[in-house]
Amino acid sequence: MAQPQDLQNAVDNGRALLRFAVRVIVLAGFAAFGTTGFNENLALLLWMAMAFSAISALVRREPPLAASLNHWDEMMGYAVLLGLLGMLDRSLPA
């Protein structure tokens, strides 16, 4: 039988994933309407989102390797997307 702590972690993880997905969609929407190009705008917005997530994690005093997802994990998600964006930018012909 599921323990209350396991259920709370599942709810927290779901909220963190939803928060991450909504923010990525909003960032991509803003990047699409930028003047310098989608890749450059999205890269800048991802850097800003990483900084915001790190500051949020520090203010909330969240542990970096917690049992449930938190702002540190969200920051790493933005870093992965930024790395993928950089790889795609280099692999596509100009």
C-alpha distance (Angstrom), angle and dihedral (degrees) to the residues before:
residue distance angle dihedral
M1 . . .
A2 3.82 . .
Q3 3.76 115.9 .
P4 3.84 120.3 -131.5
Q5 3.81 90.2 -114.7
D6 3.82 90.9 54.8
L7 3.79 90.7 51.0
Q8 3.80 91.4 48.9
N9 3.83 90.9 50.4
A10 3.81 89.9 50.5
V11 3.81 91.1 51.7
D12 3.82 91.5 46.6
N13 3.80 91.1 48.5
G14 3.79 91.5 50.0
R15 3.80 91.7 50.5
A16 3.80 92.1 48.1
L17 3.81 92.4 49.9
L18 3.80 91.5 47.5
R19 3.82 90.9 48.1
F20 3.81 90.3 50.1
A21 3.83 93.7 47.9
V22 3.80 93.6 48.2
R23 3.80 92.2 48.5
V24 3.80 92.6 49.2
I25 3.81 90.4 51.0
V26 3.81 91.2 49.1
L27 3.82 91.6 46.9
A28 3.80 91.5 49.8
G29 3.80 89.8 48.8
F30 3.80 92.2 52.8
A31 3.81 91.4 44.5
A32 3.80 91.2 53.1
F33 3.80 91.2 60.7
G34 3.80 96.9 45.6
T35 3.79 123.6 115.4
T36 3.82 101.0 -133.1
G37 3.79 98.5 56.4
F38 3.76 135.9 -78.5
N39 3.82 97.8 -92.4
E40 3.79 95.3 49.9
N41 3.79 93.2 44.6
L42 3.79 93.9 46.7
A43 3.81 91.7 47.8
L44 3.80 91.2 52.6
L45 3.80 92.5 46.3
L46 3.82 91.4 48.8
W47 3.81 90.2 52.5
M48 3.79 89.5 51.0
A49 3.81 91.3 47.8
M50 3.81 90.0 50.7
A51 3.80 90.7 52.5
F52 3.81 91.7 46.5
S53 3.82 91.6 50.1
A54 3.80 92.6 48.6
I55 3.81 91.9 49.3
S56 3.81 90.3 47.2
A57 3.79 90.6 51.1
L58 3.79 91.9 49.2
V59 3.80 93.3 48.0
R60 3.81 91.8 48.4
R61 3.83 90.6 43.4
E62 3.79 92.4 -130.5
P63 3.81 116.8 175.3
P64 3.81 113.8 -116.0
L65 3.81 95.7 -130.7
A66 3.79 102.8 36.9
A67 3.80 126.2 158.3
S68 3.81 91.3 -113.5
L69 3.79 129.7 45.1
N70 3.79 116.6 -88.2
H71 3.80 140.5 163.7
W72 3.82 92.2 -68.6
D73 3.79 89.8 60.1
E74 3.79 90.1 46.5
M75 3.81 89.3 52.9
M76 3.80 90.1 52.8
G77 3.81 89.6 49.8
Y78 3.80 89.7 56.4
A79 3.81 89.4 47.9
V80 3.82 90.6 53.3
L81 3.81 90.8 49.8
L82 3.80 89.8 48.5
G83 3.80 90.4 51.6
L84 3.79 91.7 48.6
L85 3.78 90.2 49.0
G86 3.80 90.1 52.3
M87 3.80 91.9 49.4
L88 3.79 92.2 49.2
D89 3.80 91.6 46.6
R90 3.81 91.2 55.3
S91 3.79 96.0 42.6
L92 3.81 96.8 50.9
P93 3.81 117.7 83.1
A94 3.80 115.6 -111.5
